Amino acid sequence: MRTTILCARLLLCPGVLLSVTSEQAILAIQQRIGAQDLDGAEKSSALALKDDPRNGGLFNLRGIIHAQRQEYDQAAKDFSKAVELSPGLSGAYLNLARIYQLRSKDDDSAVRSAIDVYRRLLRLQPGSVEARSQLVLMLEKKGDFNAALAEFALLPASEQQKAPSQALRCLALAGAGRMEEAQKAMAQLLELPDFSEHDALEITGALLREKKAGFVRDLMEGLARRGQLSTAGAETLMQAYDALGLPGGPRAALEKLARETPP
């Protein structure tokens, strides 16, 4: 499931009011960010925060500036401050959680932090599809597959049927050891016209860590038969072959698949 940094649009709950001056400043900063004038946006945010130092929306925007510069520590501090000052500012929660997701590649504690932020937002806005979808992804990264399935069940039916969501369900079922259901879900996934290699690669790393190499092999071979296997996909498939210890090695297995797959 794709994750996008960052939410610049100001999302406020009812009852959170801004002065006209603050609104004008926020719009001006947003425009500068949109134009990639980050230096100008930073100067504008500094001036605005002098006039209105307890405005969560301004801290959220300054966090976006830091994030776009890949200054993630500073960004996290600003998003945290935005949430503290404006608890109804959903964009700040999403941005903070995304920073933790970026850090989660090298820091297991960041996974727990992202989960906590998404759950806090869902207590305020239970209907946030983005927060719940990303919570499913983070729970799977943590290895809590049963919790991921429980959260998946709370997604709207229309969201559940999308290929990226179905891919996450496959991972959760396989990770929970419900392999018969996982195989059926994979077969259905491979029939979806919007299923892409990107969706598959979002889950194969976790599947390999969970020692589900056979599942990865079946999934990536299914993509190959659909003519959707790129170099990255072939490398993942070879990792699965290698983990399975196939006779002749992974390259021989890949060549065999290429011969058997219609052009």
Rosetta blueprint (number, residue, H / E / L):
1 M L
2 R L
3 T L
4 T L
5 I L
6 L L
7 C L
8 A L
9 R L
10 L L
11 L L
12 L L
13 C L
14 P L
15 G L
16 V L
17 L L
18 L L
19 S L
20 V H
21 T H
22 S H
23 E H
24 Q H
25 A H
26 I H
27 L H
28 A H
29 I H
30 Q H
31 Q H
32 R H
33 I H
34 G H
35 A L
36 Q L
37 D L
38 L H
39 D H
40 G H
41 A H
42 E H
43 K H
44 S H
45 S H
46 A H
47 L H
48 A H
49 L H
50 K H
51 D H
52 D L
53 P L
54 R L
55 N L
56 G H
57 G H
58 L H
59 F H
60 N H
61 L H
62 R H
63 G H
64 I H
65 I H
66 H H
67 A H
68 Q H
69 R L
70 Q L
71 E L
72 Y H
73 D H
74 Q H
75 A H
76 A H
77 K H
78 D H
79 F H
80 S H
81 K H
82 A H
83 V H
84 E H
85 L H
86 S L
87 P L
88 G L
89 L L
90 S H
91 G H
92 A H
93 Y H
94 L H
95 N H
96 L H
97 A H
98 R H
99 I H
100 Y H
101 Q H
102 L H
103 R H
104 S L
105 K L
106 D L
107 D L
108 D H
109 S H
110 A H
111 V H
112 R H
113 S H
114 A H
115 I H
116 D H
117 V H
118 Y H
119 R H
120 R H
121 L H
122 L H
123 R H
124 L H
125 Q L
126 P L
127 G L
128 S L
129 V H
130 E H
131 A H
132 R H
133 S H
134 Q H
135 L H
136 V H
137 L H
138 M H
139 L H
140 E H
141 K H
142 K H
143 G L
144 D L
145 F H
146 N H
147 A H
148 A H
149 L H
150 A H
151 E H
152 F H
153 A L
154 L L
155 L L
156 P L
157 A H
158 S H
159 E H
160 Q H
161 Q L
162 K L
163 A H
164 P H
165 S H
166 Q H
167 A H
168 L H
169 R H
170 C H
171 L H
172 A H
173 L H
174 A H
175 G H
176 A L
177 G L
178 R L
179 M H
180 E H
181 E H
182 A H
183 Q H
184 K H
185 A H
186 M H
187 A H
188 Q H
189 L H
190 L L
191 E L
192 L L
193 P L
194 D L
195 F L
196 S L
197 E H
198 H H
199 D H
200 A H
201 L H
202 E H
203 I H
204 T H
205 G H
206 A H
207 L H
208 L H
209 R H
210 E L
211 K L
212 K L
213 A H
214 G H
215 F H
216 V H
217 R H
218 D H
219 L H
220 M H
221 E H
222 G H
223 L H
224 A H
225 R H
226 R L
227 G L
228 Q L
229 L L
230 S L
231 T H
232 A H
233 G H
234 A H
235 E H
236 T H
237 L H
238 M H
239 Q H
240 A H
241 Y H
242 D H
243 A H
244 L H
245 G L
246 L L
247 P L
248 G L
249 G H
250 P H
251 R H
252 A H
253 A H
254 L H
255 E H
256 K H
257 L H
258 A H
259 R H
260 E H
261 T L
262 P L
263 P L
